[in-house]
Amino acid sequence: MQKKEISYERNGVLKCLRLFITITLMATTLLTHAQCMRVHYNDGWTEQIDVTTVDSITFDENGQHLAPTIMLNNGLRMPAFGIGTYSLHGETCFNSVYTALKNGYRLIDTAYMYGNEEEVGRAVRQAVSDGICKREDVTVITKIYPGTQFANPEQAIQERIDRLNIGYVDIMLLHHPGDNDVKAYRAMEKQVEAGGIHSLGISCFYIDELKRFLPQVSIKPVLVQNEIHPYYQDTEVVDYIHSQGIVVQAWYPLGGRGYQTELLSDPVLKRIAEAHGKSLVQVILRWHYQRRVVAIPGSSNPAHIAENIDIFDFQLTDEEMADIVALNRNEKHDWY
Ligand SMILES: NC(=O)c1ccc[n+]([C@@H]2O[C@H](COP(=O)([O-])OP(=O)(O)OC[C@H]3O[C@@H](n4cnc5c(N)ncnc54)[C@H](OP(=O)(O)O)[C@@H]3O)[C@@H](O)[C@H]2O)c1
């Protein structure tokens, strides 16, 4: 009897506890939903990118910390952070991409021009066969180049698919505007219909180029990849691209190899980094992310690769964002 009473008491406590947990969960869901609503942009950047709060950290089934994903204007999703592979070749490139995948990266940028598509594809295949990731969770971007490739785009496109050898190309870009760019893009559109490419994008297109180009194509680019860093913020162009429902991706997000001495020792960035117990580079990458720009920093250093994706557990304040905006010098680090 005594035992039963205790058990009833326990049941009561358990019920209260369960009710408390349920109410807390419901409140959290509602709150999260409310925050999501505030950042549900109509430009391709969806609820998973919540710039108003510290992001919930997501993990895959291997326990890897993943970057949040964004929905593209064609309904497919892409990670909001990735790795670039410009100037990486051979085993250096393979190791960078494989290490990145091991560290939770799921977005990789390459190009015909980088001469490393074979290594990138090999690293993705190896990571898939090692159980690090699934092919369908990885977004691989490559690009075709003006000149002979734009003049004979079908062959150039097929070569990219074959060189990567990962079944399909997630996103293929025109590397630059140039003669025959519309013709080349239309050939990529045909390959989307055929299933060899899932999404299309363009690179080094600014407002005048976009105004000329966009009305001439049928499939809207999902992203534009341009030079962007704290010393070259290009806000007008970023806002224009967002207004077209297109994601902006930053090349040279850390200023670019060979142009980093000043940026990576900037006193304002240093002060903000110290305030958060983060590195200066993490502050730059977090700034891109909070600005709704997808950064793809290049690195062949495993410690840097791990450091760069570790930006989803802190948040820059409005004042800190404004301090970084004030660093803009319109200082382009490359010609295109
Ligand atoms: N579409 C285009 O026309 C275009 C043009 C240029 C680039 N891109 C793409 O954009 C990507 C990014 O550009 P990028 O690689 O040239 O320049 P970046 O990302 O601005 O800078 C890369 C440099 O930063 C260093 N770095 C990376 N993480 C670091 C860290 N945590 N601490 C200190 N240094 C760090 C790297 O050195 P370590 O190797 O030592 O880490 C490397 O020297 C390219 O890889 C490419 O995929 C596209």
The ligand as an SDF file (V2000), in Angstrom:
LIG
                    3D

 48 52  0  0  0  0  0  0  0  0999 V2000
   34.9580   32.8780  -59.6390 N   0  0  0  0  0  0  0  0  0  0  0  0
   36.1410   33.4200  -59.6310 C   0  0  0  0  0  0  0  0  0  0  0  0
   36.5280   34.1540  -60.5410 O   0  0  0  0  0  0  0  0  0  0  0  0
   37.0630   33.1370  -58.4870 C   0  0  0  0  0  0  0  0  0  0  0  0
   38.2380   33.8640  -58.3200 C   0  0  0  0  0  0  0  0  0  0  0  0
   39.0580   33.5690  -57.2380 C   0  0  0  0  0  0  0  0  0  0  0  0
   38.6980   32.5700  -56.3430 C   0  0  0  0  0  0  0  0  0  0  0  0
   37.5540   31.8570  -56.5200 N   0  0  0  0  0  0  0  0  0  0  0  0
   37.1460   30.8080  -55.5670 C   0  0  0  0  0  0  0  0  0  0  0  0
   37.0870   31.3880  -54.2720 O   0  0  0  0  0  0  0  0  0  0  0  0
   37.8840   30.6050  -53.3990 C   0  0  0  0  0  0  0  0  0  0  0  0
   38.4410   31.4610  -52.2920 C   0  0  0  0  0  0  0  0  0  0  0  0
   39.4210   32.3380  -52.7880 O   0  0  0  0  0  0  0  0  0  0  0  0
   40.9850   32.1270  -52.4950 P   0  0  0  0  0  0  0  0  0  0  0  0
   41.2050   30.7590  -51.9920 O   0  0  0  0  0  0  0  0  0  0  0  0
   41.7120   32.5260  -53.6890 O   0  0  0  0  0  0  0  0  0  0  0  0
   41.2490   33.2390  -51.3840 O   0  0  0  0  0  0  0  0  0  0  0  0
   40.7710   33.3630  -49.8590 P   0  0  0  0  0  0  0  0  0  0  0  0
   39.8450   32.2870  -49.4730 O   0  0  0  0  0  0  0  0  0  0  0  0
   40.3430   34.7650  -49.6540 O   0  0  0  0  0  0  0  0  0  0  0  0
   42.1480   33.1850  -49.1160 O   0  0  0  0  0  0  0  0  0  0  0  0
   42.8520   31.9860  -49.1370 C   0  0  0  0  0  0  0  0  0  0  0  0
   44.1140   32.2060  -48.3140 C   0  0  0  0  0  0  0  0  0  0  0  0
   43.7330   32.3590  -46.9380 O   0  0  0  0  0  0  0  0  0  0  0  0
   44.5210   31.5120  -46.1360 C   0  0  0  0  0  0  0  0  0  0  0  0
   43.6860   31.0570  -45.0230 N   0  0  0  0  0  0  0  0  0  0  0  0
   42.5770   30.2730  -45.0840 C   0  0  0  0  0  0  0  0  0  0  0  0
   42.0880   30.0690  -43.8580 N   0  0  0  0  0  0  0  0  0  0  0  0
   42.9070   30.7240  -43.0060 C   0  0  0  0  0  0  0  0  0  0  0  0
   42.9390   30.8540  -41.5970 C   0  0  0  0  0  0  0  0  0  0  0  0
   42.0180   30.2880  -40.8310 N   0  0  0  0  0  0  0  0  0  0  0  0
   43.9300   31.6040  -41.0530 N   0  0  0  0  0  0  0  0  0  0  0  0
   44.8700   32.1860  -41.8160 C   0  0  0  0  0  0  0  0  0  0  0  0
   44.9050   32.0980  -43.1730 N   0  0  0  0  0  0  0  0  0  0  0  0
   43.9260   31.3580  -43.7470 C   0  0  0  0  0  0  0  0  0  0  0  0
   44.9310   30.3830  -47.0350 C   0  0  0  0  0  0  0  0  0  0  0  0
   46.1640   29.8460  -46.5950 O   0  0  0  0  0  0  0  0  0  0  0  0
   46.3000   28.3260  -46.0670 P   0  0  0  0  0  0  0  0  0  0  0  0
   46.2100   27.4350  -47.2810 O   0  0  0  0  0  0  0  0  0  0  0  0
   47.6200   28.3300  -45.3930 O   0  0  0  0  0  0  0  0  0  0  0  0
   45.1770   28.0790  -45.0990 O   0  0  0  0  0  0  0  0  0  0  0  0
   45.0840   31.0730  -48.3750 C   0  0  0  0  0  0  0  0  0  0  0  0
   46.3810   31.6020  -48.5210 O   0  0  0  0  0  0  0  0  0  0  0  0
   38.9460   30.0010  -54.3190 C   0  0  0  0  0  0  0  0  0  0  0  0
   39.6210   28.9320  -53.7020 O   0  0  0  0  0  0  0  0  0  0  0  0
   38.1060   29.6360  -55.5010 C   0  0  0  0  0  0  0  0  0  0  0  0
   37.4270   28.4210  -55.2630 O   0  0  0  0  0  0  0  0  0  0  0  0
   36.7360   32.1310  -57.5730 C   0  0  0  0  0  0  0  0  0  0  0  0
  1  2  1  0
  2  3  2  0
  2  4  1  0
  4  5  1  0
  4 48  2  0
  5  6  2  0
  6  7  1  0
  7  8  2  0
  8  9  1  0
  8 48  1  0
  9 10  1  0
  9 46  1  0
 10 11  1  0
 11 12  1  0
 11 44  1  0
 12 13  1  0
 13 14  1  0
 14 15  2  0
 14 16  1  0
 14 17  1  0
 17 18  1  0
 18 19  2  0
 18 20  1  0
 18 21  1  0
 21 22  1  0
 22 23  1  0
 23 24  1  0
 23 42  1  0
 24 25  1  0
 25 26  1  0
 25 36  1  0
 26 27  1  0
 26 35  1  0
 27 28  2  0
 28 29  1  0
 29 30  1  0
 29 35  2  0
 30 31  1  0
 30 32  2  0
 32 33  1  0
 33 34  2  0
 34 35  1  0
 36 37  1  0
 36 42  1  0
 37 38  1  0
 38 39  2  0
 38 40  1  0
 38 41  1  0
 42 43  1  0
 44 45  1  0
 44 46  1  0
 46 47  1  0
M  CHG  2   8   1  16  -1
M  END
$$$$
